[in-house]
Amino acid sequence: HRVIRPSKGVHVTVPREKLPCDVAAVIPVKGDKRSVFVIPWEHETYIGTTDTDYQGDIDNPACEPDDAQYLLDAVNRFLNRKLSLSDVSGAWAGLRPLVEHETAQNGWRASRTADLSRRHEIIADGNLVSVTGGKLTAYRRMGADAIDAVARVLERPVGRSISKNLKLRGAEGFGDRPVSFLAKEWGIEESICRHLLGRYGSDAEFVAELITADPSLSRPILASQPYVAAEIVFAVRYEMAMTLEDVLSRRTRSLLHDIDGSLAGAPECAQIMAVELGWSDEEKERQLVAFTKIAESLKAHLRGVTQEPAAERKP
């Protein structure tokens, strides 16, 4: 028998000045036979990840104070200036769908999710092919194995999967020309050019074209973060962003960087989206209320406080 055993993984973000870091590092966790990563990311540094059993709502895992403190304690062993929960500017949590096997002798054998394999399994049951377990970093292999399984079920010969050699969107031609050359060609500042290339690869050209057509879109929209207004427009026009949360949580990673900064910049982002999507004032306000509730909930979980119902915003 197999079961899916959810394992929660959490990362926290701290400002780079709180934890200066130019290269990724691996930190051993004392007494836990695990390690965590410390990785520079834009103007922040993030630390992760945890690995704990999860019994809650699978649609809404959250970073709790104990999760964040575990990561901070691991890093603080090697720091002169200790980090505290008040230094955490952002956080996120996810679930690993780990596969656990039952043994006749020992029942469910693993006592910790950290001891379970991260390998995926492809299960064919009649014409239903399921992918179980696995992790995001193995997505190409998972896809190739799933297609191979479908081919066997359909009894149709197919060639070897080409997934391994496919380039990601934005990789084609990336790095062929220097940043200084592209910045001059696109008519944007080098710092903005470097940021766009880092986020979009060769597709940065399409975001730059928006700035060329309207230079005001080069303005930063979130304090302490490098995102510019053109990225909001691009998210709506080309990345199917429909809500404020889409933009601030998923198309950009603003909410993962800085919860308070995202809240502060949300009104301007909403205004840009309102113009692009034709929102009424009422819809713009609804979007702001919905995003504020999400952001405040993240803060409440992280600080370990009971969140009171969000007060309605006044237009």
HELIX and SHEET records of a PDB file:
HELIX    1   1 PRO A   65  ASN A   76  1                                  12    
HELIX    2   2 LEU A   85  ASP A   87  5                                   3    
HELIX    3   3 THR A  113  ASP A  115  5                                   3    
HELIX    4   4 LEU A  136  ALA A  138  5                                   3    
HELIX    5   5 TYR A  139  LEU A  154  1                                  16    
HELIX    6   6 SER A  163  ASN A  165  5                                   3    
HELIX    7   7 VAL A  179  TRP A  186  1                                   8    
HELIX    8   8 GLU A  190  TYR A  200  1                                  11    
HELIX    9   9 GLY A  201  ASP A  203  5                                   3    
HELIX   10  10 ALA A  204  ALA A  213  1                                  10    
HELIX   11  11 PRO A  215  SER A  218  5                                   4    
HELIX   12  12 ALA A  229  TYR A  238  1                                  10    
HELIX   13  13 LEU A  244  GLU A  245  1                                   2    
HELIX   14  14 ASP A  246  ARG A  251  3                                   6    
HELIX   15  15 SER A  254  HIS A  257  1                                   4    
HELIX   16  16 ILE A  259  LEU A  277  1                                  19    
HELIX   17  17 ASP A  281  ARG A  303  1                                  23    
SHEET    1   A 5 ALA A  25  VAL A  29  0                                        
SHEET    2   A 5 ARG A  34  TRP A  41 -1                                        
SHEET    3   A 5 GLU A  44  GLY A  48 -1                                        
SHEET    4   A 5 ARG A   2  PRO A  15 -1                                        
SHEET    5   A 5 THR A  52  ASP A  53 -1                                        
SHEET    1   B 6 ALA A  25  VAL A  29  0                                        
SHEET    2   B 6 ARG A  34  TRP A  41 -1                                        
SHEET    3   B 6 GLU A  44  GLY A  48 -1                                        
SHEET    4   B 6 ARG A   2  PRO A  15 -1                                        
SHEET    5   B 6 GLY A  90  THR A 103 -1                                        
SHEET    6   B 6 GLY A 107  TRP A 108 -1                                        
SHEET    1   C 2 HIS A 120  ASP A 125  0                                        
SHEET    2   C 2 LEU A 128  GLY A 133 -1                                        
END                                                                             
